[in-house]
Amino acid sequence: MINSENVNSNELEATRTTFGASEDGFKAIEYLVKDKGWFKGEVEAFRTAIAYGAATKIAPTVGGKYKTKWNIGTLEQDGRIRTLLIEAGFTKDPYTLVNAIGDAALRVMYEKAKNGHTLSSTLFDN
């Protein structure tokens, strides 16, 4: 269940310990997990969306209202997401971008899935 609304998108990286997506992002997750069967669960879908968004250098969602669902320990524990985003060029407070990048990527993945793309073509045919 969605816990609470993200209070401020200007949080410092050091304080960002909870993550989530917008209402549309969570609808995309539900579709990709339940209807398409592309992922075993929500966390896997969100992690993949972050990686996809970083790889495609997606424009992060601007001004989104995110619902917090996961904490840093659930999403990752080793700093790999932060490293991935930095290596992709998202160097300014990468943890503050997790929601915006994941959300934007989820919406793109959802649209591609709705248009008949497979998971492989969505991830690799850019």
ABEGO torsion letter per residue (X at the ends): XBABBBABAABBAAABABBBBBAAAAAAAAAAAAAAGABABAAAAAAAAAAAAAAAGBBBBBGBBBBBABBAAAABAAGAAAAAAAAAGBABGAAAAAAAAAAAAAAAAAAAAAAGBBAAAAAABX
